[in-house]
């Protein structure tokens, strides 16, 4: 069954630094006891696996955001670099094709390089172009990953994670929902889905919890509002 879960922690304060990259692991008792109690029945193995995969992706997105790797910004830079490589090659080929300068450029390229610059014996030889082509292929692959929804980094990983968990539970027959409290004096109990997200976060490392129940004031005010916002996205 594993260890007892950590208590639901309280409102996110300051920046939590993640530890080494890891895959979150949800213990068996969370699914057999906590989740079953909150949702009213046990989830199917397929749904459990889907939620765990979504949580793993959420962890990866948070790690990427912590390292300040923005996929859309990176995609623009990769695109610019690919265009620069292609422009360089077109310019190079156009100059070689020029009858006045082509022969002169070829003579310069065929001259031995000064010692200590590079191990390649000649300027812009076939081996050099081959390395450039391989570099362009790797950059093109990174660009494809950055623009692929299955690889790209979300601007708000927490919201995307909550929304994905909601879709998974909806396919299982549940109706994930949240409501905004009228005020901090409104003491209604949160919806089952809000409680499920809160308990799910409690199973994860602390730095992955972004909107947890508050210690002072209204315990469920902020997280319920955040879940409702995520479901509307």
N, C-alpha and C positions, 0 to 999 in steps of 0.2 A: 504493500500500500504506500510505502514511502513516508517522508516526513510530514509533519503537520504544516499546513499553509501558513505563511506569514500573515499577520493581521492586515486588514485593509488599511493602507496608509492614508495620510491626509494630504490636503491641497499641495499641489506642486509649487515648490518654493526654490527659485534659483535654478541653476544648471546642474543636472546630474551627469556626471561623466561615466560613460559606459566602460565596462571592463573589456577583456579580450572578446573578440567576435565569437559568437556562439549561437547555437540553435536552441530556442526556448523549449523546455520539456514540461508538459503538463502531466501531473501525476494521476494515476488511476483513480485514486479516491476523489479527485476533483469531479470526474465524470460520473462515478458511481454514487457519490453522496451529495456534493455541493450543487452541481449542475442539475441533478435529478430533483433535488429538493426545491430549487428555484423555479425550474421550468415545469415541474409537475409530472414528468416522465423521463425515462432514460432515452438518451439520444442514440441513434443508430451508429454503428461503427463507421459507416461512410461519412456521416456528418461530422463525427469527431475528428476523423482524419482531415477533412476539408478545413475545419476550424484551426487545427494545428498547423496546417500548411499556410493558411492565411496569417496566422500569428508569427510564423517563421519569416514570412515575407515582410510583415510589419517591423520585426526586429532588424532585418536587413536594411529597410528603408530608413529607419531611425539611425542606424549606424552610419549609413551613407550621408544623411543630413548632418550628423554630428561632425563628420569629416569635411563638411561643406562642399560636397560634390553635387552640384546642381546639374541634373541630366539635360535640361533644356539649354542651359548656358553652355554646357560641354558640347552638346550637339552642334550649336552654332560655330564653336571654335573648330570642331572636327571638320565641319563643312567648309569653313574658310581655308583650312589647311589643305584639304583635298583639292579645292579649286586652285590654290597657289601652286601645288605640285603639277596639276594639269596645265596651268598657264605657263609654268617654267618649261615644261616639255614642248608645248606648242611654240613658244618663243625660240627655244633652242633649235628645233627642227626648221623653223622659218629662217633663222640666221644661216644655218648650214645650206639651205636651199638657195640663198642669195649668191649669185655668181661672183660678186666682188669681194664678199667677206667669207664665203664658205670655206674656200681652200685655206685661207689664213687661219680661221678658227680651228680647222682640222689639224693644222701643223702645231698650233699651240696645245691642243688637247693631247696630241701624240708625244709631246715632250715629256721626258722623265720628270717626276715630281721632286722638289727639294726634299732632302732626307729629313726624317722626323715628322713629316706632316701626316702621313697615313701609310698603312701597309700596302694599299693598292698601288701597283707600279705606274699606272697611267691615269691621267685625268679623264673622268667621265667615260670609262671604258664599259664594256658589256656587263661586267660584274657589278660595277657601280650602279648602272641602271636597273639591274636585277634587284639589288638591295632596295633601291628606291621604290620599285614596283611592289615588293613585299611589304614595305612599310605602308604604302598607300592601301594595300589590301587589309592590313591590320586596322588601320584608321577607319576604313570603310566599315569594317565589322563593328568597331566600337560605335560608330555613328548609327548603324542599324540597331544596336542594342539600346542606345539612348532614346531612339524614337519609337521603340517597340513598347507597347503598354505593359508587357510582361517583364520588362527590364528597367523601364524608366523610373525615375524617382519622383514620388508625389510631393507636391508642395505641402500637403498636410497628411502625413502617413496615418496619424491617429484617426482622423475622420474617414479615410479610405478603409482602414481596418474595420472600424465599427460598421460601416456600410456593407462591407463584404461579409462580415459575420451575420448581419441581419439578413442578407440574401440567402445565405446557407441555411439559417434557421427557418426562413420562410419556405424554402423548398422542402423542409422537414415537416411543414404543417403548422408552424407557430406564426404568431402575428407580432413581430418586433415593433415596439412603439415606445415613445417617451412623451412626457408632457412638461410644459414649463410651469413651475410653481408661480402662483399669483404674487407671492411675496415671500420674504424669508420667515414670515410667521405662518405660512401654509405648511401644515405638518402631515399632509397626506403621504402615504407610503409610496416609494418609487415603483415604477412598473417592473415586471419580472425581467425585462430585457436590460434595463438600467442596472439592476442588481447583478445580473449575469455578467455584464461587462465589468462592473466593479470587482466582482470576485475573480473574474478571469485575469484582470490586471494584478490582483493580489498574488497570483501564482507566478508572475513574471518578475524579473529583476526590477528594482525600484525605478531605474532611469527610464523604463518603458511606460510608466504610468503618468499620463499627462493631465488627466482631469479626474482626480480621485476625490472621494467624499471628504468634506471639510471637517476639521476637528472642532472649530468654534462656529457658532451660529447655526445655520441650516445645513445639516449634514449632506443632503442630497441635491441642494439647489444648483450648484455649478455643474456637476457631472450630468444631471438630468438635462440641463440646458444644452450642454455640449453634445450629448447623444442625440437630442432632438435636431440640433443643427446638422449633425453628420447625416442623419436619415433624410434630411431635406436636400442634400447636395445632389 
